[in-house]
C-alpha cells in the first residue's frame, strides 16, 4: 500500500525518535557522544602547548624589552663618551692656553731651550 502525502504527515506526526538515537540528531544531546566529548576536552598536550605558547610570548616580550634597554644603554654610553671627549679636548686646550700665558709672563721656562 502506498502512503499519500496526507497519510505521511499523519505518520510523521505520530513518529517519535527513539531516545537512544536523539544524540545523533540533536545538538544538545550530541554532547553525550564520546567523539564530541573528546573534541571539547582539553588534552594534556593541548594544555602544555598553550602553556608553551604563553611562555614563548612572555620570553619574546622580555627579549624585546631587554634589547630596547641595551640599545638605550649603548646610545647613552656613546653620548657620555662624546661628552667626555669634548670635555677632555676643552680641558687640554685650556691647559695649553694657561701654559702659554705663564710662559709669556715669564713664570715658566721652556725645557727645550
ZIDAWO-V534128 format. One record per residue. N is the residue number from 1. PHI is phi as a letter, one per 30 degrees, with the letter a starting at -180 (999 if undefined). PSI is psi in degrees with one decimal (NA if undefined). BURIAL is 1 if it has 9 or more other C-alpha atoms within 8 Angstrom, else 0. Layout:
# ZIDAWO-V534128
n | phi | psi | burial
N | PHI | PSI | BURIAL
N | PHI | PSI | BURIAL
This chain:
# ZIDAWO-V534128
n | phi | psi | burial
1 | 999 | 135.6 | 0
2 | d | 152.7 | 0
3 | c | 124.9 | 0
4 | d | 170.1 | 0
5 | d | -33.6 | 0
6 | d | -42.4 | 0
7 | d | -35.6 | 0
8 | d | -38.3 | 1
9 | d | -34.4 | 0
10 | d | -38.6 | 0
11 | d | -41.5 | 0
12 | d | -37.0 | 0
13 | d | -34.1 | 0
14 | d | -10.5 | 0
15 | d | 132.2 | 0
16 | b | 126.1 | 0
17 | d | 129.2 | 0
18 | e | 143.8 | 0
19 | e | -39.4 | 0
20 | d | -16.3 | 0
21 | c | -11.5 | 0
22 | e | -35.7 | 1
23 | d | -19.7 | 1
24 | d | -15.0 | 0
25 | c | -16.5 | 0
26 | b | 128.6 | 0
27 | e | -41.1 | 0
28 | d | -23.8 | 0
29 | c | -19.7 | 1
30 | d | -21.1 | 1
31 | e | -24.1 | 1
32 | d | -19.6 | 0
33 | d | 135.5 | 0
34 | e | -38.3 | 0
35 | d | -38.2 | 0
36 | d | -39.3 | 1
37 | d | -41.7 | 1
38 | d | -35.3 | 0
39 | d | -30.4 | 0
40 | d | -20.3 | 0
41 | d | 141.6 | 0
42 | d | 126.5 | 1
43 | d | 164.6 | 0
44 | d | -37.5 | 0
45 | d | -40.5 | 0
46 | d | -43.1 | 0
47 | d | -44.7 | 1
48 | d | -40.7 | 0
49 | d | -41.6 | 0
50 | d | -40.3 | 0
51 | d | -42.0 | 0
52 | d | -40.9 | 0
53 | d | -41.8 | 0
54 | d | -45.3 | 0
55 | d | -38.8 | 0
56 | d | -43.0 | 0
57 | d | -41.5 | 0
58 | d | -46.1 | 0
59 | d | -38.0 | 0
60 | d | -43.0 | 0
61 | d | -44.4 | 0
62 | d | -39.1 | 0
63 | d | -44.0 | 0
64 | d | -43.2 | 0
65 | d | -43.8 | 0
66 | d | -42.8 | 0
67 | d | -38.0 | 0
68 | d | -42.7 | 0
69 | d | -40.6 | 0
70 | d | -44.6 | 0
71 | d | -44.1 | 0
72 | d | -40.6 | 0
73 | d | -39.3 | 0
74 | d | -41.9 | 0
75 | d | -40.7 | 0
76 | d | -40.7 | 0
77 | d | -45.3 | 0
78 | d | -41.8 | 0
79 | d | -40.9 | 0
80 | d | -42.1 | 0
81 | d | -44.1 | 0
82 | d | -42.9 | 0
83 | d | -45.9 | 0
84 | d | -36.6 | 0
85 | d | -44.1 | 0
86 | d | -41.7 | 0
87 | d | -41.3 | 0
88 | d | -43.6 | 0
89 | d | -43.1 | 0
90 | d | -42.7 | 0
91 | d | -41.5 | 0
92 | d | -41.5 | 0
93 | d | -41.4 | 0
94 | d | -39.1 | 0
95 | d | -44.9 | 0
96 | d | -42.4 | 0
97 | d | -42.8 | 0
98 | d | -42.0 | 0
99 | d | -37.8 | 1
100 | d | -43.5 | 0
101 | d | -42.5 | 0
102 | d | -38.5 | 1
103 | d | -40.2 | 1
104 | d | -35.6 | 0
105 | d | -8.0 | 0
106 | j | 9.5 | 0
107 | d | -12.7 | 0
108 | b | 133.4 | 1
109 | c | 145.1 | 0
110 | d | 133.8 | 0
111 | d | -13.5 | 0
112 | d | -14.4 | 0
113 | d | NA | 0
